Amino acid sequence: MSKNINKVSAAGLLIALGIIYGDIGTSPLYVFNAIITNRVISEELIIGALSCIIWTITLQTTVKYVLLVLNADNKGEGGTFALYALVRRRKKWLVIPAMIGGAALLADGIITPPISVTSAIEGLKELPAMRNIASNTIVIIVIAILAAIFFMQQFGTASIGKLFGPIMFIWFTMLAVLGIWQMGNDLSVLKALNPYYAIKLLTLYPNGFWLLGAVFLCTTGAEALYSDLGHCGRKNIRLSWIYVKACLLLNYFGQGALLLSSHKGLLVNAANKAQFGINAFYDLMPQWFIIVGVIIATSAAIIASQAMISGSFTLISEALRLNLWPKMKVRYPSEERGQLFVPGINLLLFVGCLGIVLYFRESSKMEAAYGLAIVVTMLSTTILYSNFLVLKRTASVWIYIFLFGYLAYESAFLIALMEKFVHGGYVTLLVGGALFAVMYVWYRSRKIKNRYVEFVRLENYIPMIQELSNDKSIPKYATHLVYMTSANNHNEIEHKIIYSILNKKPKRADIYWFVHVDVLDDPYTCEYNVEHIIPNDIIRIEFRLGFRVEHRINLMFRKVVEELVKNKEVNITSRYESLEKNNIVGDFQFIVLEKYLSQDNELPFLERIVMKLYFWLKEISLSEERGFGLDPSNVTIEKFPLIVAPVANMKLNRVFPEGEEA
């Protein structure tokens, strides 16, 4: 891990506050409101729920993520796909939990902005003058804020990002101050530190187990701690978490104490909530402070949304490099490391957030859809991290304690959250399921295609390529002909490339270049090697790029050629006599071979569906040449049929005209 990122500093701690704690930091806005809805406020409920919150944050966020999972850094980077990159060579099936976790995290990115912003804006109802504010008005304000957030993504957050840390510091300090101020109303809430009350609530309270669905909302941002590891560093996250956790717990204690002192014995149904203006979070504030509180809460919600959106961009860029997502345009709005913008995902998230706001309209209804996605991601992380522990040669007993302990623990939350399925949880599963389907189709189709890819020994064709290069009877196709090859072995080449050069339409060139891109499990590696198969005639270049490095092959290839010319390893001057004597550089032509599904296939039904979906996704995604960052003016697209399962037996009988014999 980079030493300067992982070094503890005031700036590093402030950055950590601004980047990674938005989601978990805004949870006090809605957790207790979700717990008390349609329940009678009693000491058993409040203290039991508080105990559940304390131990959920401790076991899930502190122990699992802060103390354990943060150790699984991939050259300083964290997150579902960074962890998968570390363990993927161990078991092939690990791609499934990785894809499920990635899809669920993206689905969470669609729900976090609406619930955070809506919960913050609903604080306006606490003002007597706005007690009866229309639901439509709140929806319009929320949509306007979300539209502004997504519109600003294209410009990056390099400048305003510096404000995130101080704003979140103000937010967490406000949480602590409000909590301490109200705790004096009922100090019996401190009993919640004893896990006995959590166990009692879950086992003895009527339908107490199902409260876990609401309790889980207090730890939904835990995954972000790991995803943003590369931005802040492990030590900065661990140290800042001490302050964040203290502020969160103090606020929850304050909310519990105020509820017991003010509304004990009251049934919190829709009518009573409207009559008494009950909001567990905003009730902590004095009336004169509510406007300021709403502004600070909205700012924190915007930062939480920004963190989830940025995290989604990073996730998709990793999936692109690992070949788990269709090619998409990725932009880099600033020079700041790790900052990127994916227009297609930005639009997808915005439309999704818009749909969530318009469908649910109130934060209390959104809670049903929230949490289900993130618990699925956490289960995926548990499986992947267990495999990481195996690679680290951790004692088997500790691996099994971690794996089965957290699988059981998180499965309990999953079961409790499934109760919300019919009330909105299905939205999460539909979104996550659709995103997983895209990843699976892209991954599975590659496996099916690999059956067809035929590699041949390059050495067998070198004499023919050299003869073609010297055959003046064939018009020259280009001075330099560049093919993108997927052959990992430098002694091999795809048969289709040889067919393209020699058979389809003979392509005479002075120098043939074969370029291969190898995506590594390290995030930021950027290196290359050159093999002169036949000096000044056939050259292979292999780029070794990390899974977070943008494929800008056009620029990289040009840089490599410049280096080779400088070292006098290659002569790129045009071989046309009139141009050669004037030292004019020869033309470079890239050939991109594009596949289409041939009719001559006999695929099983499911594989046929997968391939049809793959080619549909391919049509709407970024083209091959743009995905590699090639200049379209120098690219020739050559189509060839994809025959993965040739028709084995075709009944075709010859018939003869009358009078003729066979």
N, C-alpha and C positions, 0 to 999 in steps of 0.2 A: 504494500500500500504506500502511496506517495507520502513521504515524511511530512511535507509542508501541509498537506490536507489533514493528516492524522495528528498533527501537533495541536495541543490544547492552547487556545488563545481566546481573548475576549471577543475578537472578531469572529473566530470559528464558532464560539458558543452562540453568538448573536445570529449568525447565518443559520445554525441548526434550529434555533427557535423560529426563524422566519420561513424555513423551507419544509421541515418535516413534521411539525406538530400541529399544523392547521386542522387536520381532520380530527385527531384525538382531542385537540384543544378546544374544539367547538362542541364536543359531545355534551357538556353540561347544559347546553341550550335545550336538549330534548330528552335526555335519559330518564330523569325523574318524572317528567311529564308523561312519558310512555309507561312507566311503572304504575303510576297512580290512576291512570285513566280507567274509569268504570270500576274502581275499587274504593272501599271505605278506608280512610286514612287511620291507621292504628299503629301502636308501638311495634307490634310484631311485624307488620308490613314494612315500615320505614327502616327500623334497625336491621331487620333481616335483609332487605334490599341493599342497604348501605354496606353491610358485611359482604354481600355477593359482589358489589362493585369493587370494594377494596381488594378482595382476593382474586377477582378476575383480572384487574389491572396488574396485580402483583404476579400471579402465575403466568398470565398470557403475555402481557407486555414486558414486564421487568425480567422474569426468569427466561421465558422462551426466546423473546426477540433481543432484548438489550444484553443479557448475559450470554446466551448461547448462539442464536442464529447469526448475530453480527460477526462471529468468528469466521463464518464462511464467506470471506470476501474473495472475489475473483479479480486479483490485481487492483484492489481498492474499490471494485464495483459490487453492488448488491442487487437484489431483486430476483424474481422468479426465474427469468431466463439466464441471468448471470449464474445462479445456483445450478440450473440445469446444464449450462455449459461446463461446469466443473465435474458433473457426475454422469453426463450422457454416454460416455464410453463404457460405463460399468454395466448398464442394462439398457437394451433398446426400448423396452416398454416405458421407461421413465419419461419419454416424450409425451405420454398421455397425461400424467398429472401436471407436467409443465404447461401443456396446452390448456388444460382445464383451469389451472391457477391463473394463467395469463388472461384467458377469456373472462373469468370471474372478476379479475381486477379491473379490466376494461369496463365491465358492466357496473362495477362499483363507481367508476369515474363518471358514469351517467347519472347516478343517483345522489352522490355526495354534494355537488353544487346546489341542486334544487332544495334538498332538506336543510343544508346549512344556511343558505341565504333566506329561505322562507321562515325558518325558526327565528332568525335574527330580526327580520322585518315585522314578524307578528308581535314583537315587543311593543309596537306602537299601540296595540290594544290595551296596554296597561295604563295609558294616559286617559283620564276621565273624558276628555274632549274627543278621544278617538275610540272609545269603548265599542262603539257600533260601526266601526269602519268596515266597509263592504269587502267581502271576500275577493270580488273582482279587482278592487283597487290594489290589494296586496299582490294579487297575481300579476297585474300590470307592472308594478314596481319591481317584482322579482324578475320578470322576463326582461325588463329594461336593463337591470344590473347584469344578468347573465349574457345578454346580447353584447354589452360593453366589454365584459370579460373575454368572450370568445373573439370579438373583433380585434382586441388589443394583442392577441396571441401572435399575429403575424409580425409584429414589431419587436417581439422579444421582451424580456423583463429585466434586462441588464441594468437599466437606470432605476425603475421603480422597485426592483428587487431589493435594493439597499434599504428601502423603508420597511420591508416585511419584518425584519428582525426586531427593530424598535417597537413597531406596532404590536407584534405578538408578545413582546416583553410587557408592554402596557396592559395587554389583555390578560395575561397570566397573573400579573400583579393585582389587577382588578378582581379576578376570580378569588385570589387568596384573601384580599382585604374584605370583600363582601362576605365570604364564608366565615372568617374570624368574627366579623361584626355580628353576624346572626347566630353563631354557635352558642352564644350565651343564653339564648332563649330556652335551650334544653340540652344540657351537657350530657344527658343520658345517651346521646347518639354515639359517644366515644366507646360505648360497649360493643359497637359494631366491629371494632378491631379484632374481636374474638370470633373465629370462624364458626363457632358453635351456632351462632344466630343465623348464619347463612344456611347451614345444614338443616336447622330447625324450620326455616322458611320453606326450603325446597321439599322437605318431607312431611311436615305437619300442616302447613298453611293450605287452605283449599285451593287446588290447582296451582300450588306454589311452583312446581317444576316448570310450568309454562312461562313463568316470569323471566326465566333465563333468556328468552327471546328479546325482552326489553333490556335486561341487564347487559347483554352482549354489546349493545350500542356504545358502551363506555370504552371499548377497546378496539373499535373498528379501524382506527388509524394506525394500529401497531405495525401493519405490513409496510407502511410508508417509512418507518424507521429504517427498515432493511433496504427498501427500494432506493432510498436517497443516500445510501452509505457513501457513494462516490463523491457526493457534493460536500459532505461535512466531515467525514472521518469518524472512525469508531469511538475514539476517546472523547471527542466533542459531543457526540450523541449521548454517551453514557453519563457524562458529567452534567449536561443540560437536562437530562431526564430526571435527575434528582429534584431539581427545582420545579420542573413541569409537573411531576407526580405529586409533589407536596401541594402545589397550588390547586390541582384538580381535586385532590382528596379533601382539602380544606373547604372548597366550594361545595362539594357534595355533602359534607358534614353540616355546613350552613343551611343548605336546602332542606336536609332532613330535619334539623332542629326547628326551622321556621314552620314547616308543614305540621309537625307535632304540636307546636305551641299555638298555631293559628287555626288549623282546620281539623284537629283530631275528632274522629267520629263522623266526618262529613263524607258522603258518597260523591266522588268526583265524576259525575256524568256531564253530558253536554250542557244541560240546563244550569246546574250549579256552577260549572266552569264559567259560563257566560255571565251569570248573576254576580258572582264574587270576583270575577276577573282572575281566576287562578292560573298562574304560570309559575311553576316551581323555581325557575331561574330568575325571571324579572321581578318576582316578589321580593327578592333580596335587596333590591335597590330602593332608595327613598324616591318619592315622586319627582323631586327637582332634578334627579340624576338620570331619569329614564331616557330622555332624548340623547344625552351624552352616551349612555350605556348602549342604546340601539346603534349609534354611529360606530362605537368601538366594536360591538358584536358583529355588525355588518362588515366592517373592515376585516375582522378575523375570519368571517365566513368567506369573503372574497379571496383571502390568502389561502384558505383551506381548499377552495375550488381551484385556484391557480396551481396549487401543489398537485392535486389529482390530475389536472389536465396535462401539466408538464410530465408527470409520471407516466401518463398514457402515451405521450409522444415517445418517451424513452423506451417504453415497453415495446411499442410497435417497431421502432428502429432496430431493436435487438431481434425481434421476431423476423424482420426482413433479412437481416444478415444471417440468421440461422435457418433461412428458407422455410419459415413456418407461416408466412403471410404473403399475399400477393404484392408485387412491387408497387410502391407508392412514391410520390414525389416527397423528398425530405429537404427542407430548407434550413439554413443556419443563419438566423437573424442577427447574431452578434458573435464576436470572437470568444465569448465566455465558454469555457469547457462544459460540455454536456447540455448546452442550450440549443434546442432545435425546434422546428415547427413542421408538422405534417398536415398540410391543408385538408386532405381527405378525412383524416381522423378528427380534425377540428370541427368540420362540418357534421360528421357523424355524431360526435358528442353533443354539439349544440342542438341538433334536431332531437336527439334522445332526451336531453335535459328539458327542452321545450315540451315534448310529449309528456314527460313526468309531471311537470308543473301544471299543465292544462288538464291532465287526467286526474291527479290526486287533489290539487288546489290547496290543501292544508298540510302542514308538516306532520300532524298527528296521523294522517292517512298514509303519508310517505314512509313512516316508520315501518309499516308492514312490508314494504319492498326492500327496506334497508337492512343490511346485516347478513342476509342470506348469501349474497355473492361473496362477501369478504370471508365468511367462515369456510367456504369452499376453497378459497385461495389459501387460507391458513392450513387446511388439511393437506393441500398439495405441498406446501412448504414443509410440513412435518415429514411427509414421505421422502421428499428430495433431500432434506437435511439429514435424515437417518442414513441415507446412502452416502452422504458426505462424511458422516462419522465413521462408516465402514472404511472408506478410502483413507481416513486419517488413523486407521488401526486403533480406534477406541475400543475399550473392553466391551465384549458382547453384552454383558449384563446392563451396562449403562445405555447402550443403544436400544435394547428392548424396553428398558424402563421409560426412556424418552418416547420411543415410537408408540408403544401401547398406552402409556399414560396420557399422552396428548391426543392420540386418536380417540380414546374413550372420552376425554374431557371435551374435545371439540365436536365430537359426534353428539354429545348431550346438547350442546348449543344448537347444532344443526337440526336435531329432532324438535327442539323447542321452537326454533324459527320456522319450521315447516308448518306449524299451526297457523302461521300468517299467510300460508300459500294462497288460500282462496281470497284473502283480503288485500292482495296486492303483491304477495311474494312471487306469484307466477310471472309477473312482469320481469323481475330479475332473472328468473330461470329462462324465460323466452329470449331475453337479450343476450345473456351469457351463453345459452345454447346455440344461438345463431352465430355468435363470434367463434365459439368452439368449432362449429361446423365448417366455417371458412378455413380455420387453421388445419382441421383434419383433412379436408378435401385437398388442400394445397400440399400437405405432407404425404398423404396416401397416394395421390396422383404421381408424385415424384418416384415413389417406390414402384408403381406400375410401369412408369416410363423407363425405369432403369433396366427392366427386363429386355427392352428393345435396343438400348444403347449397346452398340457393338464396337469394341476396341480392337485395333489391329496393330501389329508391330510396325513402327514408323520406318525402321531400317529397311524393311522389304520394299518400301515405296520411294526411298530417297533417290535411287538411280533414275526412276521414271520422272520424278519431279525435276531433277536436274536436266534431263533431256528436254522436258517441256520448256523449262526456263531458257534453253539455248536454241529452241526451234523457231527460227525466224519466219517460217511459213505461217505460223499462227499469230494473229494480231495481239499485241501486248495488252493485257487487261489493266495492269497498273504496275508502277515501278516497285511499290511495296504493297504486298497483300497480307492483311492481318486477320487471322481467325481467332475467335474466342473458343477455347477448348476446355472441356470438363475433365480431361484425363489427368488423374493424380500422378500416374507413373510417367516419367519423362520419356520413356522408351515407347510409349503407346500414343495412339491418336484415334479419335472416333472415325469409323468407316465412312460416315456421311461427309466428313471433311475431305477425305481422299476422293470420294465420289464427286464432290463439288469441284475439286481442283482438276481431276483427270477425265471424268466422264460426262457430267451434266452439260457443261459447256467449258471446254478446256480453258483454264485461266493462266495465261503466261504472265509471270512477274519476274523481276530481277531478284528480289529477296522475299522469301515467305517467312512470316512471323506467326508463331503460335503463342497465344497469351492465355495463361491459366490463373484463376483467382482462387486462393485457398483461404477460407474463412476459419480463423483460429478461435480457440476457447478463451484466449486472453482478450481483454476489451480493446486496447488501444495500440496493439502491434501494427507497424506499418513498414514492411521491408520487402525486398525483392531479390531474386537471383536470376542470372542469365546463363543460358547454355548455348554455345555456338555449335549446333549439330553439324552444319557445314559452314565454315566461316564465310561471311558475306553472301550467303545463299539461303540457309535455313537456320532460323534462330528461335529459341523458346525462352519466353520470359514468364516467371512465376511470381505473382504478387501474393505475399502472405499478410493478410489484413485481419485485424481484430474485429470482433462482432459488433463493435460500436463505431467502426471507421466507415465513412461514406465511400462508396465505390465510384471514384472519379477517375475511371480508367483512361479517359482521353488525356487528362492532365498528367497522370502518372506515367503513361506510356511515352508521352512527349519528353518528360523529364528523364526517363531511362535512356531514350534514344540520344538526347543531348549528352548524357554522361558517356555513352558508348562512343559517340563521335569525338568527344573531348579526349577520351583515352585511346583514340585511333583503333577501336575494335571493329568498327563498321564504317563503310562508305555509303552515305545516303544520297550522294549526288546522282542526278538523273542519268540513266545510261543512254538516253537519246543523244546522238552525236551533236546535234545543234545546241542542245541544252547543256551537255556535259562540259563542252569547252568554255561555257560561261559560268560554270559552277552553280547551276541552278538545282535546288533540292528536288528530288523526285516526289511524285504524289504518293500519298498513303490512302489505301482503301480498306475499310473494315468490312468483313462479311459476317453478317449475323444470320444464323440458320434458325428459321422459325418453323415449329412443328404445327401440323394440323391433323385432326383425327381422321384416319383413312376409313373409308367404307368397308375395306377388306379386313375387318376385325370380327372375331367371335369372342367377345368378352362376357363373363358372367354378369348377371343383371346388376348387382350392386356396384361392380367395377365400372360398368357402362355408365351408371348414374354419376359415380365419382368423376369419371373422365369428362362427361358432358358438363358438369358443374365447374370442373377445372378450366375448361376452355371458355366457358361463360365468364368466369372470374378473370381470366387472362385478357379477354376482350375489353373489360371495363377498367382493368388496372393499367399500370404504367408499362409501356412497351419495353421489349428486351434491351434495345439500344439505349433508351433513356435511363433504364434501370442501372446500366453499367456506366452511365455518365458519358456516353459517346456523342460526338458531334454528328447530327443527322446528315449534314452535307457530305460527310465522308463515309457513309454507311450504305451498304447494299443489303436489302432483306431478301433472303432466298428461302422459299417455302419448300418443305419436304414432308411426305406423309409419315404419320406415326402409326406403325403397325405393331401392336403389342401382342396380339393373338391372331395370327394369320388363319384364314379359313382353311381347315384341314381337308375336308372332303366336299367337293362340289360335283354333283351329278350333272354331267353334260354329255349328251349322246350325239354323235354325228349321224345325220341322215343323208341319204343319197337320192338324187333325182331318179325318177322312173327310168328304167332302161340301163342305169349304171349299177355296177356291182362294187361292193366294198373291196 
